[in-house]
Amino acid sequence: MRSNITIPNLITVVRLVLVPVAVDALLAGRHDVAFWVFLAAGVSDGIDGWIARRFDQRSELGAHLDPLADKALLVSIFVTLGLVGDVPVWLVILVVSRDVLIVGAVILSWMLGRRMPMQPLFVSKANTTAQIAFAAMVLSARAFGWEPGVLWVVGETAVAALTFLSGAAYVVDWLKAMSSDPGDPGRAS
């Protein structure tokens, strides 16, 4: 059995440790520190994925830990940006609600003894990309004193639309998985 102690998993753990550092920096009004920590976390996400693929260091732990670290970072950043008044509360509620909905569906599936396939959808990947780009833009604008102008409207709209569409797509997939025959080997059970 392959060990879960891999360089990519260690990098992912460091990314998880960076989450409270970024939150603390934002709460202290240090947008510059929060921006650099967020950037380091984003770069580390790309590096750990590349190492895992390039050197065949993929693991079951990493498959679960990596998206958890991504979500912990994004949700924490959005909630904190909302708390300090840098992004609208409605957008924070939308972003957090989508993730709570997905986690709740997975837990409910597990409680019902049903397997919920966790395949990232294209719209979900686009959503994550939009959320990262928007959060980085907000942090950068606040840290370095530039005005995003129309980029703000485009980013906010993209995050809202993709968050909604991604959540809806997961609900549709979940409903299909829950309504499938548990004995059918070709379907989620």
trRosetta pair geometry for C-beta under 8 A, 3 or more apart (Angstrom, degrees):
i j d omega theta_ij theta_ji phi_ij phi_ji
2 59 5.8 -149 114 -109 119 91
3 6 6.8 146 100 -53 87 79
3 59 7.5 -60 101 -105 40 140
4 9 6.0 98 166 -81 72 173
4 59 4.9 147 -118 162 64 152
4 60 7.2 -63 -97 57 107 76
4 61 3.9 63 -147 7 124 144
4 62 7.3 -176 -151 -27 80 79
5 9 6.7 -121 -133 70 26 134
5 10 7.4 45 -165 -53 66 100
6 9 4.7 92 55 9 81 103
6 10 7.0 -145 93 -6 42 87
6 52 7.2 80 130 -104 143 83
6 57 4.3 150 -166 178 136 112
6 59 5.8 175 -2 -16 136 130
6 62 6.6 -37 54 -54 130 131
7 10 5.6 -55 -146 37 33 112
7 11 6.3 35 155 -20 66 104
7 48 7.5 -162 122 -126 74 77
7 51 5.5 -85 95 150 117 150
7 55 7.8 31 41 67 125 145
7 57 6.3 2 41 157 86 169
8 11 5.6 -54 -148 36 33 112
8 12 6.4 35 152 -21 65 104
8 48 3.9 112 -147 -169 78 86
8 49 7.1 103 -139 -64 126 24
8 51 5.0 -175 -68 83 94 109
8 52 4.1 23 -59 -61 166 98
8 57 5.3 151 4 106 114 118
8 58 7.7 -9 53 -93 155 41
8 59 7.8 170 71 15 114 100
8 62 5.5 38 108 -126 117 140
8 66 7.7 -21 158 -77 108 117
9 12 5.4 -50 -148 34 35 115
9 13 6.5 39 151 -21 65 100
9 48 7.7 131 -43 -159 22 125
9 59 6.3 -23 -54 45 127 133
9 61 5.8 30 -117 105 136 116
9 62 5.0 -105 -78 -80 89 93
9 65 6.1 67 -137 65 84 156
10 13 5.6 -49 -150 32 34 113
10 14 6.7 38 149 -19 63 101
11 14 5.6 -51 -154 34 35 114
11 15 6.6 41 146 -23 64 101
11 44 5.2 -168 176 -176 104 102
11 47 6.2 -128 -167 95 159 105
11 48 4.0 -165 83 -80 132 113
11 51 7.4 116 2 35 147 142
12 15 5.3 -48 -152 31 37 116
12 16 6.7 41 148 -20 64 99
12 44 7.8 168 -83 140 38 109
12 45 8.0 70 -105 -108 75 62
12 48 5.5 126 -52 -168 82 170
12 62 6.6 160 -8 -132 154 77
12 65 4.9 97 130 128 147 114
12 66 5.4 -91 -116 -90 138 63
12 69 5.0 -153 -170 -20 87 157
13 16 5.5 -48 -153 32 37 114
13 17 6.6 38 147 -19 65 102
13 65 7.4 -30 -63 180 69 137
13 69 7.9 -112 -77 -88 23 133
14 17 5.4 -53 -151 35 36 114
14 18 6.6 43 148 -27 65 102
14 44 6.5 -118 88 -164 111 158
15 18 5.6 -49 -152 27 34 117
15 19 7.6 55 147 -38 58 87
15 41 4.9 105 -143 -144 87 86
15 44 5.1 -170 -75 97 105 132
15 45 6.4 87 -113 -66 154 78
15 48 7.6 -88 -22 -11 133 145
15 69 4.5 67 99 178 118 135
15 73 6.7 -55 165 -55 98 132
16 19 5.9 -31 -168 -3 40 116
16 65 7.9 -73 -45 -175 130 95
16 68 7.6 6 -93 113 117 96
16 69 4.9 -94 -65 -114 82 96
16 72 6.1 37 -127 74 78 154
17 20 7.4 -55 -174 33 43 95
17 21 7.2 39 138 -14 67 114
18 21 5.1 -63 -155 41 48 119
18 22 6.0 48 152 -23 79 103
18 37 5.3 175 -173 -177 105 100
18 40 6.5 -153 -132 91 153 109
18 41 4.8 -166 96 -77 147 109
18 44 7.9 145 -3 27 151 149
18 73 7.3 14 90 -105 99 111
19 22 6.1 -58 -151 34 28 107
19 23 6.4 24 155 -15 64 109
19 41 7.6 91 -67 -109 61 151
19 69 7.8 -146 -46 -156 120 69
19 72 5.1 -53 -94 135 157 106
19 73 5.3 -124 -98 -91 96 63
19 76 5.1 94 -170 38 104 164
20 23 5.4 -53 -141 41 38 114
20 24 5.9 42 158 -22 70 105
20 76 7.8 -92 -76 -166 44 154
21 24 5.9 -54 -146 37 26 111
21 25 6.4 29 153 -21 61 107
21 33 7.9 -110 157 151 90 109
21 37 5.2 -158 109 -140 109 151
22 25 5.7 -55 -149 35 30 113
22 26 6.5 29 154 -18 64 105
22 33 7.9 -171 -119 124 50 81
22 34 4.9 88 -159 -141 73 75
22 37 4.3 -161 -81 102 86 130
22 38 5.5 95 -127 -61 138 79
22 41 7.1 -47 -45 -16 140 141
22 73 7.2 55 39 -146 153 83
22 76 7.0 106 82 113 111 120
22 77 6.3 -33 132 -88 133 93
22 80 7.7 164 124 48 85 159
23 26 5.9 -57 -152 36 31 110
23 27 6.3 25 155 -15 66 109
23 34 8.0 97 -59 -118 15 110
23 76 5.2 -75 -70 169 118 114
23 77 7.5 -123 -79 -82 74 48
23 80 5.0 -163 -133 -71 77 150
24 27 5.8 -57 -145 40 30 109
24 28 6.2 23 156 -13 65 111
25 28 5.8 -64 -147 43 27 107
25 30 4.3 -86 -168 80 80 107
25 31 7.6 141 140 -83 99 16
25 33 3.8 -137 -143 95 136 112
25 34 4.0 -178 100 -60 119 78
25 37 6.2 157 9 9 151 139
26 29 7.7 48 180 -66 31 18
26 30 7.3 -92 -67 60 23 64
26 31 6.8 55 -113 -94 66 59
26 34 4.5 70 -61 -90 80 152
26 77 7.5 145 -42 -136 155 63
26 80 4.5 91 91 147 148 129
26 81 6.9 -82 -158 -71 147 57
26 84 5.9 -136 162 -14 97 148
27 80 6.5 -88 -53 -152 83 113
27 83 7.5 -12 -98 101 87 131
27 84 6.9 -151 -102 -67 45 118
28 33 7.9 1 70 49 118 137
29 84 7.7 165 -89 -145 62 137
30 33 4.1 12 139 23 119 115
30 34 6.2 137 101 -18 73 88
31 34 5.4 -56 -143 42 36 114
31 35 6.0 44 155 -28 68 103
31 139 5.8 -179 -171 -158 90 65
31 142 4.0 -126 -146 112 163 105
31 143 4.0 -145 118 -74 97 71
32 35 5.7 -50 -149 30 28 113
32 36 6.7 20 156 -11 62 105
32 143 4.1 127 -83 -154 55 107
32 144 7.4 102 -99 -58 90 67
33 36 6.0 -60 -150 40 32 105
33 37 6.1 29 155 -16 67 109
34 37 5.8 -57 -144 41 29 110
34 38 6.0 31 156 -20 65 109
34 77 7.8 135 180 -127 113 96
34 139 5.5 -131 108 -141 101 119
34 143 7.3 -152 59 -74 86 118
35 38 5.8 -58 -147 38 26 111
35 39 6.2 27 154 -19 64 108
35 136 7.3 90 -145 -149 83 62
35 139 4.0 160 -92 144 82 113
35 140 5.5 113 -134 -78 135 55
35 142 7.9 -178 -55 67 116 87
35 143 4.3 -58 -15 -31 143 158
35 144 7.8 -6 -12 -23 175 94
36 39 5.5 -50 -143 37 32 114
36 40 6.3 36 154 -21 64 104
37 40 5.7 -52 -147 36 31 112
37 41 6.4 33 152 -20 64 104
38 41 5.7 -54 -149 35 31 112
38 42 6.4 32 152 -19 64 106
38 73 7.4 134 -130 -178 75 114
38 77 6.4 76 -108 -105 123 142
38 135 6.6 -140 -165 130 147 112
38 136 6.3 -172 124 -97 128 74
38 139 5.7 144 33 9 152 175
39 42 5.7 -54 -148 36 31 112
39 43 6.3 29 155 -16 66 106
39 136 6.9 91 -81 -128 79 110
40 43 5.9 -54 -145 39 30 109
40 44 6.2 32 155 -21 64 108
41 44 5.7 -55 -146 36 29 112
41 45 6.6 38 151 -28 62 100
41 69 8.0 -156 -167 158 107 105
41 73 5.4 168 152 -127 150 148
42 45 5.7 -48 -155 24 33 115
42 46 7.1 27 151 -11 62 101
42 132 6.1 118 -114 -163 123 124
42 136 7.2 -1 -38 -77 160 127
43 46 5.9 -56 -159 37 38 109
43 47 6.3 35 148 -19 69 109
44 47 5.4 -55 -143 40 36 113
44 48 6.1 34 160 -20 70 104
45 48 6.3 -53 -143 35 25 104
45 49 6.6 23 157 -14 59 109
45 66 7.4 112 -143 -161 85 95
45 69 7.4 -175 -98 105 98 118
45 70 6.5 80 -123 -88 138 95
46 49 6.0 -62 -151 39 29 110
46 50 6.2 27 155 -19 66 110
47 50 5.7 -57 -146 37 30 110
47 51 6.2 28 158 -17 66 107
48 51 5.8 -53 -144 38 32 110
48 52 6.2 36 155 -23 65 107
48 62 7.7 -160 158 -150 115 117
48 66 6.9 -170 108 -110 130 111
49 52 5.7 -54 -147 34 30 113
49 53 6.4 19 159 -10 65 107
49 66 7.2 94 -76 -147 89 147
50 53 6.1 -62 -148 42 28 103
50 54 5.6 20 161 -15 68 118
51 54 5.9 -59 -130 44 25 107
51 55 5.7 -19 -177 23 65 114
51 57 6.0 -21 135 44 85 132
52 55 7.3 -70 -125 55 10 79
52 56 7.9 15 172 -150 47 10
52 57 4.8 -103 -123 75 53 82
52 58 4.8 84 174 -76 104 65
52 59 7.9 -109 -138 5 113 71
52 62 6.1 169 -115 156 142 158
53 56 7.6 9 -173 -75 23 41
53 58 7.1 47 -80 -53 48 107
57 62 7.7 97 128 -35 78 163
58 62 6.1 -135 -155 71 51 136
58 63 7.0 51 -176 -56 95 95
59 62 4.4 97 55 6 83 103
59 63 7.0 -140 95 -9 46 84
60 63 5.5 -50 -151 29 34 116
60 64 6.9 19 155 -6 63 105
61 64 6.2 -70 -159 43 31 100
61 65 5.5 21 155 -17 73 120
62 65 5.5 -57 -123 45 30 107
62 66 5.6 36 175 -29 68 108
63 66 6.8 -36 -130 24 15 109
63 67 8.0 2 165 1 45 103
64 67 7.1 -69 -162 42 30 96
64 68 6.3 28 151 -20 66 118
65 68 5.5 -65 -150 40 32 116
65 69 6.2 32 157 -22 70 106
66 69 5.9 -54 -149 33 28 109
66 70 6.6 29 153 -18 62 105
67 70 5.3 -50 -146 36 39 116
67 71 6.1 36 157 -17 70 105
67 120 7.7 -167 -97 -74 134 120
68 71 6.0 -57 -146 40 28 107
68 72 6.1 31 154 -22 64 108
69 72 5.7 -51 -142 35 29 113
69 73 6.3 29 158 -18 63 107
70 73 6.0 -62 -155 37 26 109
70 74 6.2 13 158 -9 65 112
70 128 6.7 2 167 -149 133 130
71 74 5.9 -59 -138 44 30 104
71 75 5.7 23 168 -12 69 113
71 99 5.9 141 -155 -140 118 136
72 75 6.4 -57 -135 43 20 103
72 76 5.9 18 164 -16 59 117
73 76 6.1 -66 -146 40 20 108
73 77 6.1 17 160 -17 62 112
74 77 5.9 -57 -143 38 27 108
74 78 6.2 21 161 -14 65 109
74 95 7.3 -129 146 176 102 126
74 128 7.2 -103 -69 -140 160 77
74 131 5.3 43 -151 135 129 134
74 132 7.0 -72 -98 -74 110 70
74 135 6.9 -148 -133 -27 72 156
75 78 6.0 -57 -144 40 28 107
75 79 6.1 27 159 -17 65 109
75 95 6.9 178 -111 133 65 105
75 96 5.9 94 -144 -105 99 79
75 99 5.8 -84 -82 43 126 166
76 79 5.9 -56 -143 39 27 109
76 80 6.1 20 160 -14 64 112
77 80 5.9 -61 -144 42 26 106
77 81 6.0 27 157 -19 65 109
77 135 5.0 53 130 -154 138 140
77 139 7.8 -51 -163 -57 121 124
78 81 5.7 -53 -141 38 29 111
78 82 6.3 32 155 -19 63 106
78 87 6.7 -62 -151 64 70 151
78 91 7.4 -122 -162 122 113 90
78 92 5.1 162 152 -121 96 77
78 95 4.8 -71 162 88 168 155
78 96 6.9 -163 97 -50 126 87
78 131 7.3 -49 -62 -162 126 110
78 135 6.7 -86 -69 -91 74 118
79 82 5.7 -58 -154 37 30 113
79 83 6.3 32 150 -22 65 106
79 92 5.9 110 -100 -161 45 120
79 96 6.5 70 -74 -73 98 129
80 83 5.4 -48 -144 33 36 115
80 84 6.4 19 161 -5 67 106
81 84 6.3 -62 -143 46 28 98
81 86 4.3 -82 -166 69 83 112
81 87 4.4 42 128 8 115 109
81 92 7.3 -174 76 -84 86 113
81 135 6.9 -144 -33 -130 153 85
81 138 6.0 50 -143 123 142 149
81 139 7.8 -92 -93 -66 121 79
82 85 7.7 40 -179 -72 30 23
82 86 7.5 -85 -62 52 23 70
82 87 5.5 -55 -76 72 65 90
82 88 7.4 -14 -119 108 88 21
82 89 5.3 98 -161 -105 114 57
82 91 7.4 -165 -88 72 110 83
82 92 3.5 -6 -65 -55 149 155
86 138 5.5 109 152 175 118 122
86 142 6.0 -38 -126 -63 131 147
87 91 5.4 -88 158 71 110 130
87 92 6.2 127 99 -51 111 94
87 138 6.1 -31 -62 -121 103 161
87 156 7.7 173 -148 -107 97 102
88 91 4.8 91 70 3 87 103
88 92 7.3 -155 101 -4 48 86
88 156 7.5 59 19 -144 115 130
89 92 5.4 -54 -151 37 40 114
89 93 6.2 42 152 -22 71 104
90 93 5.6 -52 -149 35 32 114
90 94 6.4 35 151 -21 64 105
91 94 5.6 -51 -149 34 34 113
91 95 6.3 32 154 -17 66 106
91 156 6.3 -84 -94 -150 147 91
91 159 6.5 49 -160 105 116 126
91 160 6.2 -84 -117 -78 89 94
92 95 5.9 -56 -147 38 30 109
92 96 6.1 19 160 -10 67 112
93 96 6.1 -61 -141 44 26 104
93 97 5.7 29 160 -24 64 114
94 97 5.9 -55 -139 36 23 112
94 98 6.6 27 160 -23 59 104
94 160 6.1 26 111 -128 168 72
94 163 5.2 96 142 110 106 144
94 164 6.9 -44 -165 -62 120 81
95 98 6.2 -57 -158 28 25 111
95 99 7.1 13 153 -8 60 108
95 131 6.6 117 -129 -121 124 126
95 159 7.1 -23 -78 168 109 113
95 163 5.6 -86 -93 -126 59 149
96 99 6.0 -63 -155 41 35 106
96 100 6.1 33 152 -19 71 109
97 100 5.6 -55 -142 39 32 111
97 101 6.1 39 155 -25 66 106
97 167 7.5 16 109 -115 86 154
98 101 5.6 -55 -151 33 27 116
98 102 6.6 24 154 -16 63 105
98 163 5.1 -135 -31 -177 154 91
98 164 7.7 -120 -82 -82 123 30
98 166 6.5 53 -167 88 140 101
98 167 4.0 -111 -126 -77 96 117
98 170 7.9 109 -171 33 88 137
99 102 5.7 -52 -147 36 34 110
99 103 6.2 30 156 -14 67 107
100 103 5.9 -56 -143 42 30 107
100 104 5.9 33 156 -21 65 111
101 104 5.8 -57 -145 38 24 112
101 105 6.4 25 156 -21 62 107
101 167 5.8 59 68 -151 148 108
101 170 7.3 125 114 91 108 127
101 171 7.1 -39 160 -72 128 99
102 105 5.8 -54 -148 33 29 111
102 106 6.5 28 154 -17 63 105
102 167 7.3 -115 -48 -122 96 72
102 170 5.3 -30 -101 154 98 160
103 106 5.8 -55 -150 36 32 111
103 107 6.3 31 153 -17 66 107
104 107 5.7 -56 -145 38 31 110
104 108 6.1 30 156 -18 66 108
105 108 5.7 -54 -143 39 29 111
105 109 6.3 35 154 -22 63 105
105 116 6.8 134 132 -128 91 161
105 170 7.0 163 45 147 159 106
105 171 7.4 -151 -81 -105 151 57
105 174 4.6 -56 -172 -126 139 153
106 109 5.7 -52 -149 34 30 114
106 110 6.4 30 152 -19 63 106
106 116 5.3 -136 -118 63 66 148
106 118 7.4 30 -110 -84 126 108
107 110 5.6 -55 -150 37 32 112
107 111 6.3 32 152 -19 66 106
108 111 5.6 -53 -145 37 33 112
108 112 6.3 24 156 -12 65 109
109 112 5.9 -65 -149 43 28 105
109 114 4.6 -91 -165 80 79 97
109 115 7.1 40 155 -179 118 5
109 116 3.9 69 109 -39 172 116
109 174 7.2 -119 -61 -149 123 96
109 177 7.0 0 -121 115 133 127
109 178 6.8 -118 -104 -83 91 95
110 113 7.7 40 179 -72 31 23
110 114 7.6 -96 -65 58 21 60
110 116 7.5 -71 -46 7 71 108
112 178 7.5 39 86 -131 159 99
113 182 7.9 27 112 -135 98 145
114 177 6.7 129 155 143 124 97
114 178 6.2 81 132 -110 171 65
114 182 6.6 -106 -109 -104 87 107
114 188 6.6 59 172 136 94 101
114 189 6.4 -112 -144 171 66 29
115 177 7.8 -110 92 -175 56 122
115 188 5.2 -144 87 -170 81 82
115 189 5.3 27 26 71 105 47
116 174 6.5 -1 -136 -119 121 80
116 177 5.6 98 -121 128 68 160
116 188 6.2 38 -113 -168 31 144
117 173 7.8 -98 66 169 94 119
117 177 6.7 -162 17 -103 85 136
117 188 5.2 -121 -17 -92 94 114
120 124 5.1 -131 -166 84 78 129
120 125 5.8 83 151 -56 120 92
121 124 4.3 98 57 1 81 105
121 125 7.2 -147 94 -5 45 82
121 166 6.8 169 71 -138 121 79
121 169 5.3 -149 109 129 173 140
121 170 7.2 -141 1 -68 134 75
121 173 7.5 -152 -60 -36 129 147
122 125 5.7 -54 -152 35 35 110
122 126 6.3 34 151 -17 67 105
123 126 5.5 -51 -147 39 34 113
123 127 6.2 43 149 -26 64 104
123 162 6.5 -171 -178 -154 81 81
123 165 5.2 -109 -174 121 138 108
123 166 4.8 -170 125 -88 99 73
123 169 5.3 126 58 -5 139 157
124 127 5.3 -49 -147 33 32 117
124 128 6.5 34 153 -19 64 101
124 166 4.6 115 -91 -145 62 117
124 169 7.2 -127 -45 76 91 131
124 170 7.2 77 -77 -56 123 108
125 128 5.8 -50 -149 34 32 111
125 129 6.4 34 151 -19 63 106
126 129 5.6 -54 -149 37 32 114
126 130 6.3 32 153 -19 66 106
126 162 5.4 -130 113 -140 96 134
126 166 7.7 -165 65 -70 85 115
127 130 5.8 -56 -147 37 29 110
127 131 6.3 29 155 -19 65 107
127 159 7.6 88 -156 -142 70 53
127 162 3.9 -178 -97 143 75 108
127 163 5.6 123 -150 -79 119 48
127 165 7.4 -163 -71 68 116 89
127 166 4.1 -36 -36 -37 155 150
128 131 5.7 -54 -146 37 31 111
128 132 6.3 31 156 -18 65 106
129 132 5.9 -56 -148 37 28 110
129 133 6.2 25 156 -16 64 110
130 133 5.8 -57 -144 40 29 109
130 134 6.1 27 159 -18 66 110
130 155 7.1 163 -172 -154 85 66
130 158 4.5 -144 -145 131 132 109
130 159 5.0 -175 134 -83 112 62
130 162 5.0 123 28 39 151 151
131 134 5.9 -56 -143 39 27 108
131 135 6.2 24 159 -16 64 109
131 159 5.6 100 -87 -127 63 105
131 162 7.9 -130 -37 87 84 123
131 163 7.4 88 -69 -73 111 104
132 135 6.0 -58 -145 39 26 107
132 136 6.2 25 157 -17 64 110
133 136 5.8 -57 -146 39 27 110
133 137 6.2 30 154 -22 63 107
133 155 6.5 -140 111 -127 96 110
134 137 5.6 -54 -148 35 30 112
134 138 6.4 29 155 -17 65 105
134 155 3.9 146 -107 173 93 115
134 156 6.8 125 -141 -70 134 44
134 158 7.2 -173 -59 71 121 104
134 159 4.9 -36 -11 -52 162 132
135 138 5.8 -53 -147 37 31 110
135 139 6.2 29 156 -15 65 108
136 139 5.8 -56 -144 41 29 110
136 140 5.9 29 157 -20 65 111
137 140 5.7 -58 -143 40 26 111
137 141 6.1 27 158 -20 64 108
137 148 5.7 73 165 -108 113 139
137 151 6.1 -144 -162 140 146 121
137 152 7.4 -171 130 -90 130 60
137 155 5.7 -129 49 -83 152 167
138 141 5.9 -55 -145 36 27 110
138 142 6.3 18 159 -10 63 110
138 148 7.7 -46 -87 -31 50 150
138 152 8.0 88 -86 -119 80 90
138 155 8.0 -165 -43 117 89 151
139 142 6.1 -63 -147 43 27 104
139 143 5.8 23 158 -19 66 115
140 143 5.7 -57 -137 40 26 109
140 144 5.9 -19 177 19 65 114
140 146 7.3 -21 132 45 87 112
141 144 7.0 -74 -128 53 15 80
141 145 7.6 67 177 -106 50 2
141 146 5.4 -99 -128 72 67 73
141 147 6.8 77 -154 -108 114 19
141 148 5.0 -58 -86 -38 145 100
141 152 7.9 12 -45 -77 170 105
142 145 7.9 25 -170 -68 19 41
148 151 4.2 -103 180 71 95 107
148 152 4.2 114 96 -48 122 89
148 155 7.4 -43 167 12 146 133
149 152 6.5 166 77 8 19 98
150 153 5.5 -52 -156 37 49 111
150 154 6.1 48 148 -18 75 106
151 154 5.6 -56 -143 42 33 111
151 155 5.9 32 158 -19 68 110
152 155 6.0 -60 -145 40 24 108
152 156 6.0 22 159 -17 64 111
153 156 5.9 -54 -140 39 26 109
153 157 6.1 24 160 -17 62 112
154 157 6.0 -61 -147 40 24 109
154 158 6.2 24 156 -19 63 110
155 158 5.7 -56 -144 37 28 110
155 159 6.2 26 159 -17 65 107
156 159 5.9 -55 -147 37 27 109
156 160 6.3 25 156 -17 63 109
157 160 5.8 -57 -145 38 29 110
157 161 6.1 22 160 -14 66 111
158 161 6.1 -59 -141 41 26 105
158 162 5.9 13 166 -7 65 115
159 162 6.3 -63 -137 46 22 101
159 163 5.8 25 163 -23 63 113
160 163 6.0 -58 -143 35 22 110
160 164 6.4 19 159 -15 60 110
161 164 6.0 -61 -152 38 27 109
161 165 6.2 19 157 -13 66 111
162 165 5.7 -54 -137 43 33 109
162 166 5.8 35 161 -22 67 109
163 166 5.9 -56 -143 38 24 110
163 167 6.3 25 157 -18 61 109
164 167 5.9 -59 -150 37 26 110
164 168 6.3 24 155 -17 64 109
165 168 5.7 -56 -146 39 30 112
165 169 6.2 33 155 -22 65 106
166 169 5.7 -52 -146 34 30 112
166 170 6.5 28 155 -16 63 105
167 170 5.9 -57 -151 37 30 109
167 171 6.5 32 151 -21 65 105
168 171 5.6 -53 -149 34 33 113
168 172 6.5 34 153 -19 65 103
169 172 5.7 -52 -150 35 32 111
169 173 6.4 31 152 -15 65 106
170 173 5.6 -53 -145 40 34 111
170 174 6.0 37 154 -23 67 107
171 174 5.6 -54 -145 37 30 113
171 175 6.3 31 156 -19 64 105
172 175 5.9 -54 -148 36 28 110
172 176 6.5 30 153 -18 62 106
173 176 5.7 -56 -150 36 32 112
173 177 6.3 29 153 -18 66 107
174 177 5.7 -56 -147 38 31 110
174 178 6.1 25 156 -15 66 110
175 178 5.8 -57 -141 41 29 107
175 179 6.1 16 162 -10 65 113
176 179 6.2 -67 -143 44 25 100
176 180 6.4 39 156 -41 63 102
176 188 8.0 98 110 23 80 121
177 180 5.9 -44 -149 10 30 116
177 187 7.3 170 -129 173 57 91
177 188 3.8 -8 -144 56 100 148
180 184 6.1 -102 167 51 102 128
180 187 3.7 -148 174 160 147 144
180 188 5.8 114 49 52 141 76
180 189 7.4 -98 101 -77 112 63
181 184 4.1 87 76 -16 103 109
181 187 6.4 99 53 53 68 142
182 189 4.4 102 -158 -143 64 93
183 189 7.1 108 -54 -117 16 136
184 187 4.4 36 93 24 115 110
184 189 7.1 176 58 -68 61 112
185 189 7.7 -41 -107 -18 36 137
